[in-house]
Amino acid sequence: MAVKQRVGLVVSDKMDKTVVVAVENRAPHPKYRKIVVRTKRYKVHDEENKCQVGDRVRIEETRPLSRTKRWVVVDILNQTSDA
């Protein structure tokens, strides 16, 4: 069984050990063929609180960690500068 992975942008890091990651999905409309952008937000476990707003991260599905958390940060692809 394949493990689900997504790549998205961190939009909130205000919680302890949790970040909110927005994942964009671009797909053509079934009838009109225009590219439609759909965004889904996931609550993601970040054990070391390394992620900051604006970081591009890869997340992976895991067992339920809380009522809304079912994803964990695998790695940080692009990190925003601290300056």
Stockholm file with secondary structure:
# STOCKHOLM 1.0

chainA/1-83         MAVKQRVGLVVSDKMDKTVVVAVENRAPHPKYRKIVVRTKRYKVHDEENKCQVGDRVRIEETRPLSRTKRWVVVDILNQTSDA
#=GR chainA/1-83 SS CCCCEEEEEEEEEEETTEEEEEEEEEEECTTTCCEEEEEEEEEEECTTCCCCTTCEEEEEECSCCSSSCCEEEEEEEECCCCC
#=GC SS_cons        CCCCEEEEEEEEEEETTEEEEEEEEEEECTTTCCEEEEEEEEEEECTTCCCCTTCEEEEEECSCCSSSCCEEEEEEEECCCCC
//
